[in-house]
Amino acid sequence: MTRPGIVKARGLPLVLAHETTLLSAPEPAWRALFEHADTISEGSVREEASGRVWYGSTSLILSVPGYDPALVAAVAGRDVHLRLRAVRTARREASLRAPGRLGRFTCEIVVTPEPRGVRIDVDVQAPLIERRARTRSGV
């Protein structure tokens, strides 16, 4: 079996150039979009071996007139501050609907463009924190 022979490595150029586009959206712009967002939430409690757990979903539609929804969705999906704002909105919505206090909150976020703007879906899961019934026997 013959293998390729030794080849001399090419030298690197003095300067490497990459053309890129950087995008950002200022916080006040996102805040305004969230204040006027169409928000829909639902959820319910499920009995599990570890106790009762809240499962819910919050969908936000951000209207972006004059902008390409696909571009705004791409930026939104990568913006940590926007994602945090969406999670906080979902937690607030879940806390209002759950029959008790919520424990550690886990979620999944999906950002997609749609004809009306940008849709952010936040699926949430959190155990309910419930007090144990105490007996009055003095023990």
C-alpha positions, 0 to 999 in steps of 0.5 A: 500500500502506497501512501501520499508523499510528503508535501510542503505546507503553503505559507499563510497570507499576511492578512486574513479578511472576513466580511461579516454583518453584525446586528444588534437591537437596543433594549428599549426597542425589545421592551416596546415590542414586548409591551405590545405583544400578543400573549397567550398562555395555558397550562395544567398540573400533572401528578407525578411520582415526585409530586405535582408538576406544572406544565405550561406554554406561553406564546408571544407574537411580536409585531415588527411592521417595516422589518423582515420577520425572518431577520428579526427572528434570527436576531431574537433567537440569539439575543440573550436579553430577549430570551431572558425577557421571554422566560420572565414573561412565561414565568409570570404567566405561569405563576398567575395560572398555577394553583400554588407557588412554583419551584425550580423553573425549566423551559424551552424557547423556540423563536420563529418568523410568522406573517404577523411578526415574530413568534416566541414559544416558551414551554415551561415545567416547574414543581409545585411547592406545597405545604405538608398538612400538619397535625395538631397533636402537638408533635 
